[in-house]
Amino acid sequence: MNAYLRHLPNAISVARIILVGPIVLALLERKFETAIWLFLVAGASDGLDGFLAKRFGWSSRLGGILDALADKLLLISTFICLWWLEVFPWWLVASVLARDLIIVVGATVYNFRVETVQPEPSVVSKLNTFLQIALAAVGVVQLGFGGIPGVVIQLLIAAVMVTIVLSGAGYVREWSRRAREGGTHGHE
């Protein structure tokens, strides 16, 4: 039984990937209350799979990739929907996409030219993901219920932009340093 349970975090991440479709559909059909609930379920599942992986030692390379993929699919899809629904400016969505593209291209090049990439997000990258989730949640709540002061959204947008630049530059710097040293794992 325990052998099967160790795959539970991966199954939760896959469920979160599948949940992206219904969230996007709910947003585009302007069923904002449904979108909010689904977004909350996705957020709770993100916390649960991370907790299980760490608490019981059920983490794996695949799990790290699935978790990151689920986060990215959910956030990018939500940001695009919120741009489409005129909550977020186009340049914010373009910045989020550009950062992720830089990371994916950099990881791919590093993986094939230096060594296998080990998913290990930096503290700033984790903060960026948290702020993106908070901003997406605030945007969905604003659509569903309104009442969020514009200054709150603007401050979150500013914080996301700062951490996009810092985390993107951090990855480029770290992978460049590792490539010069011939590929060493771990952060300083």
Contacts in CASP RR format, 6 or more apart in sequence:
PFRMAT RR
TARGET T0000
AUTHOR 0000-0000-0000
METHOD contacts of the structure
MODEL  1
MNAYLRHLPNAISVARIILVGPIVLALLERKFETAIWLFLVAGASDGLDG
FLAKRFGWSSRLGGILDALADKLLLISTFICLWWLEVFPWWLVASVLARD
LIIVVGATVYNFRVETVQPEPSVVSKLNTFLQIALAAVGVVQLGFGGIPG
VVIQLLIAAVMVTIVLSGAGYVREWSRRAREGGTHGHE
5 56 0 8 1.000
5 58 0 8 1.000
6 56 0 8 1.000
6 57 0 8 1.000
6 58 0 8 1.000
7 58 0 8 1.000
8 49 0 8 1.000
8 52 0 8 1.000
8 58 0 8 1.000
9 49 0 8 1.000
9 50 0 8 1.000
9 52 0 8 1.000
9 53 0 8 1.000
9 58 0 8 1.000
9 59 0 8 1.000
9 63 0 8 1.000
9 67 0 8 1.000
10 49 0 8 1.000
10 60 0 8 1.000
10 62 0 8 1.000
10 63 0 8 1.000
10 66 0 8 1.000
12 45 0 8 1.000
12 48 0 8 1.000
12 49 0 8 1.000
12 52 0 8 1.000
13 45 0 8 1.000
13 49 0 8 1.000
13 63 0 8 1.000
13 64 0 8 1.000
13 66 0 8 1.000
13 67 0 8 1.000
13 69 0 8 1.000
13 70 0 8 1.000
14 66 0 8 1.000
14 70 0 8 1.000
15 45 0 8 1.000
16 42 0 8 1.000
16 43 0 8 1.000
16 45 0 8 1.000
16 46 0 8 1.000
16 49 0 8 1.000
16 70 0 8 1.000
16 74 0 8 1.000
17 66 0 8 1.000
17 69 0 8 1.000
17 70 0 8 1.000
17 73 0 8 1.000
19 38 0 8 1.000
19 41 0 8 1.000
19 42 0 8 1.000
19 45 0 8 1.000
19 74 0 8 1.000
20 42 0 8 1.000
20 70 0 8 1.000
20 73 0 8 1.000
20 74 0 8 1.000
20 77 0 8 1.000
21 77 0 8 1.000
22 34 0 8 1.000
22 38 0 8 1.000
23 35 0 8 1.000
23 38 0 8 1.000
23 39 0 8 1.000
23 42 0 8 1.000
23 74 0 8 1.000
23 77 0 8 1.000
23 78 0 8 1.000
24 77 0 8 1.000
24 78 0 8 1.000
24 81 0 8 1.000
26 32 0 8 1.000
26 34 0 8 1.000
26 35 0 8 1.000
26 38 0 8 1.000
27 35 0 8 1.000
27 78 0 8 1.000
27 81 0 8 1.000
27 82 0 8 1.000
27 85 0 8 1.000
27 140 0 8 1.000
27 143 0 8 1.000
28 81 0 8 1.000
28 84 0 8 1.000
28 85 0 8 1.000
30 85 0 8 1.000
30 143 0 8 1.000
32 140 0 8 1.000
32 143 0 8 1.000
32 144 0 8 1.000
32 145 0 8 1.000
33 144 0 8 1.000
35 140 0 8 1.000
35 143 0 8 1.000
35 144 0 8 1.000
36 140 0 8 1.000
36 141 0 8 1.000
36 144 0 8 1.000
39 78 0 8 1.000
39 136 0 8 1.000
39 137 0 8 1.000
39 140 0 8 1.000
42 70 0 8 1.000
42 74 0 8 1.000
43 133 0 8 1.000
46 67 0 8 1.000
46 70 0 8 1.000
46 71 0 8 1.000
49 67 0 8 1.000
50 59 0 8 1.000
50 67 0 8 1.000
52 58 0 8 1.000
53 59 0 8 1.000
53 60 0 8 1.000
53 63 0 8 1.000
53 67 0 8 1.000
61 118 0 8 1.000
61 119 0 8 1.000
64 119 0 8 1.000
65 119 0 8 1.000
68 119 0 8 1.000
68 121 0 8 1.000
71 129 0 8 1.000
71 133 0 8 1.000
72 100 0 8 1.000
74 136 0 8 1.000
75 96 0 8 1.000
75 129 0 8 1.000
75 132 0 8 1.000
75 133 0 8 1.000
75 136 0 8 1.000
76 96 0 8 1.000
76 97 0 8 1.000
76 100 0 8 1.000
78 136 0 8 1.000
78 140 0 8 1.000
79 88 0 8 1.000
79 92 0 8 1.000
79 93 0 8 1.000
79 96 0 8 1.000
79 132 0 8 1.000
79 136 0 8 1.000
80 93 0 8 1.000
82 88 0 8 1.000
82 93 0 8 1.000
82 136 0 8 1.000
82 139 0 8 1.000
82 140 0 8 1.000
82 143 0 8 1.000
83 89 0 8 1.000
83 90 0 8 1.000
83 92 0 8 1.000
83 93 0 8 1.000
85 143 0 8 1.000
87 139 0 8 1.000
87 142 0 8 1.000
87 143 0 8 1.000
87 153 0 8 1.000
88 139 0 8 1.000
88 157 0 8 1.000
89 157 0 8 1.000
92 157 0 8 1.000
92 160 0 8 1.000
92 161 0 8 1.000
95 161 0 8 1.000
95 164 0 8 1.000
96 132 0 8 1.000
96 160 0 8 1.000
96 164 0 8 1.000
99 128 0 8 1.000
99 164 0 8 1.000
99 167 0 8 1.000
99 168 0 8 1.000
102 168 0 8 1.000
102 171 0 8 1.000
102 172 0 8 1.000
103 168 0 8 1.000
103 171 0 8 1.000
106 171 0 8 1.000
106 172 0 8 1.000
106 175 0 8 1.000
107 117 0 8 1.000
107 175 0 8 1.000
110 117 0 8 1.000
110 175 0 8 1.000
110 178 0 8 1.000
110 179 0 8 1.000
111 117 0 8 1.000
113 179 0 8 1.000
114 175 0 8 1.000
114 178 0 8 1.000
114 179 0 8 1.000
114 182 0 8 1.000
114 183 0 8 1.000
115 178 0 8 1.000
115 182 0 8 1.000
115 183 0 8 1.000
115 185 0 8 1.000
118 185 0 8 1.000
118 186 0 8 1.000
120 185 0 8 1.000
120 186 0 8 1.000
120 187 0 8 1.000
121 129 0 8 1.000
122 167 0 8 1.000
122 170 0 8 1.000
122 171 0 8 1.000
122 174 0 8 1.000
122 187 0 8 1.000
124 163 0 8 1.000
124 166 0 8 1.000
124 167 0 8 1.000
124 170 0 8 1.000
125 163 0 8 1.000
125 167 0 8 1.000
125 168 0 8 1.000
125 171 0 8 1.000
127 163 0 8 1.000
127 167 0 8 1.000
128 160 0 8 1.000
128 163 0 8 1.000
128 164 0 8 1.000
128 166 0 8 1.000
128 167 0 8 1.000
131 156 0 8 1.000
131 159 0 8 1.000
131 160 0 8 1.000
131 163 0 8 1.000
132 160 0 8 1.000
134 156 0 8 1.000
135 153 0 8 1.000
135 156 0 8 1.000
135 157 0 8 1.000
135 160 0 8 1.000
138 148 0 8 1.000
138 152 0 8 1.000
138 153 0 8 1.000
138 156 0 8 1.000
139 148 0 8 1.000
139 153 0 8 1.000
141 148 0 8 1.000
142 148 0 8 1.000
142 153 0 8 1.000
174 187 0 8 1.000
178 184 0 8 1.000
178 185 0 8 1.000
END
